[in-house]
Amino acid sequence: MQKDIAGCSDCDGSSFSIPRHSSCESLSKRVLDIIGALIGLGITGVLFPWIAAAILLDSPGPVVYVQERIGLGGKRFRMYKFRSMSADAEANKYLVANQYGDGRFFKNRQDPRVTRVGAFLRRTSLDELPQFWNVLVGQMSLVGTRPPLVREVQHYEPHHWQRLAVKPGLTGMWQTSGRSEVQDFEQVVKLDLAYQEHWSLWLDLQLLLRTTQILLSRRGAC
């Protein structure tokens, strides 16, 4: 069953349906998130001194980068990452071309703002380790949809809002279907909606396993 909701302040009046699952299913997903987040934060704690030192030696600025993203129901939240760009990257964001030519989906593989250490962190996805905190506090999930930027959502058409009907995830159908190799935003939306339609705890476990395999092979990273 689905429950239709509309009119949240960040959704520009658009409506979408939140998939409804049993309390047992919802609890099992949340338990998986908490366990995964605690393990991930433990790994982050071990690696933090080394990653922090590398970032600071490479370029001046904070170790952790905070960025506003759009989450469940169109609500804004602060997402954490290890800084992979120069400290003035946000001020120069409009100077970087979008390789996709689509305001709803920004990416530039040759982004000059990315530091040398940042390029390594991105290739290995180590820059995303702080997001385990977002998972632990319930703003994100281990598996979900890609959390869009605020400026990306401003270009959404009505049917795109449905992808915000579940929590954004560290990984998901898009990431395990080629990551940056998938360049069509409509295809990303289809993958997100397919995840919502076919969600199960088993699917989450499969996607987590597939993500691990992809990270080890470094396929599709940029």
Buried (B, 14 or more C-beta within 10 A) or exposed (E): EEEEBEEBEBBEEBEBBBBEBEEEBEEBBBEBBBEBBEEBBEEBEEEBEEBBEBBBEBBEBEBBBEEEBBBBBBBBBEBBBBBBBBBEBEEEBEEBEEBBEBBBBBEBEEBEBBBEBBBBBBBBBBBBBBBBBBBBEBBBBBBBBBBBBEEBBEEBEEEBBBBBBBBBBBBBBBBBBBBBEBBEBEBBBBBBBEBBEEBEBEBBEEBBEBBEEBBEEEEBBB
